[in-house]
């Protein structure tokens, strides 16, 4: 039997004041990654991560993100000292994930559902 290929998948996003839905975003991303993993488990060893840049949110988004990180080691959060806007913030995230084989960029407000990755 041939050996499995290793592949790394990252979901990258930025957020601003997403306290109300960032947990759902995280859950749906994890479910989408699990779906991909299940479909490729016979041929690939998959590692995954979620990287989120917080654009200096003024609500409790950063607190929720820290809670998510405590429960899920595959999540990394970048804390911006000011709001750079979604495009620049996402570019900062992409610099952090350049070693990933596949990167999905999504809107953390669920405008683009994480299920698009599958």
C-alpha positions as semicolon CSV with decimal commas, in nm:
position;residue;x (nm);y (nm);z (nm)
1;X;0,000;0,000;0,000
2;X;0,146;0,342;-0,095
3;X;0,216;0,582;0,189
4;X;-0,022;0,867;0,253
5;X;0,069;1,215;0,138
6;X;0,085;1,483;0,405
7;X;-0,112;1,799;0,342
8;X;-0,174;2,106;0,556
9;X;-0,493;2,309;0,536
10;X;-0,542;2,655;0,686
11;X;-0,849;2,872;0,711
12;X;-0,745;3,238;0,730
13;X;-0,959;3,536;0,820
14;X;-0,968;3,873;0,988
15;X;-1,244;4,000;1,211
16;X;-1,379;4,314;1,370
17;X;-1,654;4,312;1,632
18;X;-1,765;3,955;1,559
19;X;-1,836;3,856;1,921
20;X;-2,181;3,731;1,828
21;X;-2,077;3,484;1,563
22;X;-1,706;3,401;1,594
23;X;-1,782;3,080;1,788
24;X;-2,016;2,966;1,512
25;X;-1,751;3,056;1,254
26;X;-1,500;2,842;1,442
27;X;-1,740;2,548;1,477
28;X;-1,834;2,555;1,110
29;X;-1,468;2,579;1,006
30;X;-1,384;2,276;1,222
31;X;-1,677;2,084;1,073
32;X;-1,566;2,171;0,720
33;X;-1,210;2,061;0,791
34;X;-1,341;1,736;0,942
35;X;-1,544;1,675;0,625
36;X;-1,235;1,725;0,408
37;X;-1,031;1,500;0,639
38;X;-1,296;1,226;0,621
39;X;-1,305;1,237;0,242
40;X;-0,927;1,217;0,209
41;X;-0,837;0,998;0,505
42;X;-0,741;0,700;0,288
43;X;-0,493;0,896;0,079
44;X;-0,373;1,190;0,290
45;X;-0,258;1,274;0,640
46;X;-0,410;1,614;0,703
47;X;-0,304;1,878;0,951
48;X;-0,512;2,190;0,987
49;X;-0,519;2,530;1,147
50;X;-0,737;2,836;1,169
51;X;-0,566;3,176;1,185
52;X;-0,769;3,483;1,277
53;X;-0,651;3,843;1,294
54;X;-0,858;4,057;1,528
55;X;-0,874;4,411;1,394
56;X;-0,875;4,577;1,738
57;X;-1,238;4,487;1,808
58;X;-1,421;4,707;2,056
59;X;-1,665;4,438;2,170
60;X;-1,576;4,106;2,334
61;X;-1,443;3,938;2,020
62;X;-1,088;3,910;2,146
63;X;-1,206;3,755;2,473
64;X;-1,408;3,493;2,280
65;X;-1,109;3,423;2,055
66;X;-0,888;3,366;2,358
67;X;-1,145;3,118;2,493
68;X;-1,150;2,936;2,159
69;X;-0,768;2,917;2,162
70;X;-0,771;2,764;2,509
71;X;-0,997;2,485;2,385
72;X;-0,847;2,439;2,038
73;X;-0,470;2,439;1,989
74;X;-0,512;2,455;1,611
75;X;-0,639;2,814;1,633
76;X;-0,397;3,106;1,626
77;X;-0,502;3,465;1,684
78;X;-0,315;3,774;1,574
79;X;-0,410;4,082;1,774
80;X;-0,383;4,403;1,573
81;X;-0,312;4,715;1,779
82;X;-0,538;4,913;1,548
83;X;-0,798;4,842;1,282
84;X;-0,607;4,797;0,957
85;X;-0,916;4,695;0,765
86;X;-1,001;4,349;0,638
87;X;-0,765;4,343;0,340
88;X;-0,444;4,449;0,514
89;X;-0,526;4,239;0,817
90;X;-0,583;3,934;0,600
91;X;-0,250;3,994;0,427
92;X;-0,083;3,983;0,770
93;X;-0,252;3,648;0,833
94;X;-0,141;3,512;0,496
95;X;0,221;3,595;0,580
96;X;0,184;3,370;0,886
97;X;0,052;3,072;0,689
98;X;0,287;3,067;0,393
99;X;0,396;2,713;0,484
100;X;0,044;2,573;0,443
101;X;-0,035;2,367;0,133
102;X;-0,393;2,493;0,100
103;X;-0,525;2,820;0,239
104;X;-0,892;2,912;0,237
105;X;-0,962;3,282;0,297
106;X;-1,306;3,343;0,442
107;X;-1,505;3,627;0,593
108;X;-1,547;3,575;0,965
109;X;-1,897;3,725;0,954
110;X;-2,009;3,408;0,770
111;X;-2,081;3,607;0,455
112;X;-1,884;3,332;0,284
113;X;-1,985;3,015;0,467
114;X;-1,699;2,787;0,574
115;X;-1,877;2,505;0,395
116;X;-1,755;2,661;0,070
117;X;-1,422;2,494;0,147
118;X;-1,572;2,151;0,094
